[in-house]
Amino acid sequence: MHKAIGERIPPYRAVITGNGSFVPAKTLTNDDVARIVDTSDEWITTRTGIKVRHIATDDETTAYLATEAAKRALAKASVDARDVELIVVATITPEMVFPSTASFVQRSIGAKKAWVFDLAAACSGFVYGLSIVQQFIENGRLKNALVIGAETLTKITNWKDRTSCILFGDGAGAVVLQRHDDGRRGILYSTMSSDGEQWDALNCQAHGSRYPVGRELDDPDKIYMKIKGRQVYQQAVRRIVEAVTECMDHYGLHIDDVGMVISHQMNARIIESVAKRLELPDEKVFINIAEYGNTSAASVPIAFDECVRTGKVKRGDIVIFVAFGAGLTWGANVIEY
């Protein structure tokens, strides 16, 4: 077992005992997108690595996707929803302004003992959520919790903007975290950061208190996501490398110790640039953006679920989750699965 020199080992660990994901059946290929805006499969694939994305129907809301992923994670963990004490839903496309999306998940699964809230850290939301719940479990406050990343980004996508509409898809992923006294497993370390000075790199400005409903917008497109691609690319590579490096240095990890690095799936080129800088071999970097597109807070748990189901991540493996998103926000978790 690795640990930082002089670090106190907590009496409990937050262990991932169940995982699950859910994506809508409806898909949109690059050729489909090319019929909407001036682009092509080759152009999209070369620049992003995306081939297809899943699209939620009108009835497939964020809470619906989150609930389906949560049910699968609970089944995998053999945990009854009535024993769940906390539900955190990471999302920037909530069910509604209020109440929280997590409230709807609680109602749908019957988790009557749980207290619930949403977390808005964009693409970093899931890794932020793991870090928060980690603290409650390590100090003995909780035994069972659900952390979910769920998004319906296509509902706030500008389908006239070819630089952004090619990127996004819908989906949800979830994990069950349980309290264990086995110090060798669970979330070993988390690091979180942010830089609000660069909020304009990624944003969706309406309808909040700055641009409320009922006030005419100076730019009607403020209801959609906007991205400064070059700025995001540069910051994402830098911050992801920093976060992974901090995790490895803090725990005295070598590349050989790490079974898999699971990054937020924002762009295949970004992930490949990160892998090159960290000197990570291909088999230790998971990329599934081709099949899902960028699903923001849902991308890490969807990727993790796929890794577990396909045997790319096994019990005892050291896994690093890392994400970067609007805020700007970024963070990482070191997990012994």
Order of alpha helices (4+ residues) and beta strands (2+ residues): beta-beta-alpha-alpha-beta-alpha-beta-alpha-beta-alpha-beta-beta-beta-beta-beta-alpha-beta-alpha-beta-alpha-alpha-beta-beta
